[in-house]
Amino acid sequence: MTTKLDPQKIIQVLELSSQNLDQKTLASLQQARAKALQRQAGKAHVLQLADHRWSTLLVPHSLQQWAIAVLLVLAVFAGGGMWWQHSQLHHIELDEQILTDELPIEIFID
């Protein structure tokens, strides 16, 4: 035996019942409703984060975050490139000094 519930009838019954409640009970029900709505809003954000697909994981929260990330990547690559260039230049200078027999005395001390 299944009975189809009519939402309008349920609303009418609840409204009639709420008229019979005292003010203290109504106030506590309103507070409980407000707390539930706050919790639901908080859970909605968590569910949105947990429900992301791989394609949407890289979407930033703001353009400023993308700019900072790009600047950090560029700084790391620039620093690494400068270090590599300096080390290569140092090796070339050392090779040149070895080939021309113009090594500084410090090389022989170690």
C-alpha positions in Angstrom: 0.0 0.0 0.0 1.8 3.1 -1.2 0.3 6.5 -0.7 1.5 9.4 -2.8 2.3 12.4 -0.6 1.1 15.8 -1.8 3.6 18.5 -0.8 0.9 21.1 -0.6 -1.1 19.1 1.9 2.0 18.6 4.0 2.8 22.3 4.0 -0.8 23.1 5.1 -0.7 20.6 7.9 2.7 22.0 9.1 1.5 25.6 9.0 -1.6 24.7 11.0 0.5 22.8 13.5 3.0 25.6 13.8 0.2 28.0 14.8 -0.4 25.9 17.9 3.2 26.1 19.2 4.4 28.5 21.9 6.9 31.3 21.2 9.8 29.5 22.9 9.4 26.4 20.8 9.1 28.5 17.6 12.3 30.5 18.5 14.2 27.3 19.1 13.0 25.8 15.8 14.1 29.0 14.0 17.5 28.8 15.6 17.8 25.1 14.7 16.8 25.9 11.1 19.4 28.7 10.9 22.1 26.4 12.2 21.1 23.7 9.7 21.3 26.1 6.9 24.8 27.3 8.0 26.0 23.7 8.2 24.5 22.9 4.8 26.3 25.9 3.3 29.6 24.7 4.8 29.1 21.2 3.5 28.2 22.5 0.0 31.7 23.9 -0.3 33.3 20.7 0.9 31.3 18.7 -1.5 32.2 21.0 -4.3 35.9 20.5 -3.6 35.5 16.7 -3.2 33.4 16.4 -6.4 36.0 18.0 -8.8 37.1 16.1 -11.8 40.7 16.0 -13.0 39.9 18.5 -15.7 38.8 21.1 -13.2 41.6 20.7 -10.6 43.8 23.3 -12.3 41.2 26.0 -12.4 42.5 28.6 -10.0 40.5 30.7 -7.5 41.7 33.9 -9.0 43.9 35.3 -11.8 46.3 36.6 -9.2 47.1 33.0 -8.1 47.9 32.1 -11.7 50.1 35.1 -12.0 52.0 34.3 -8.8 52.5 30.6 -9.9 53.7 31.7 -13.4 56.2 34.1 -11.8 57.5 31.5 -9.4 58.0 29.0 -12.3 59.8 31.7 -14.3 62.0 32.6 -11.4 63.0 29.0 -10.8 63.8 28.5 -14.5 65.7 31.8 -14.7 67.7 31.0 -11.6 68.5 27.5 -12.8 69.5 28.8 -16.2 71.8 31.4 -14.7 73.4 28.8 -12.5 73.9 26.4 -15.4 75.3 29.2 -17.6 77.7 30.3 -14.8 78.9 26.7 -14.2 79.4 26.1 -17.9 81.4 29.4 -18.3 83.6 28.4 -15.3 84.3 25.0 -16.8 85.2 26.7 -20.2 87.5 29.2 -18.5 89.2 26.3 -16.5 89.6 24.2 -19.7 91.0 27.3 -21.5 93.5 27.8 -18.7 94.5 24.2 -18.7 95.1 24.2 -22.5 97.1 27.5 -22.5 99.1 26.5 -19.4 98.1 29.6 -17.6 96.7 28.0 -14.4 96.7 30.1 -11.2 98.8 28.9 -8.4 95.7 28.2 -6.2 94.9 25.2 -8.4 98.1 23.5 -7.4 97.8 24.2 -3.7 94.7 22.0 -3.2 
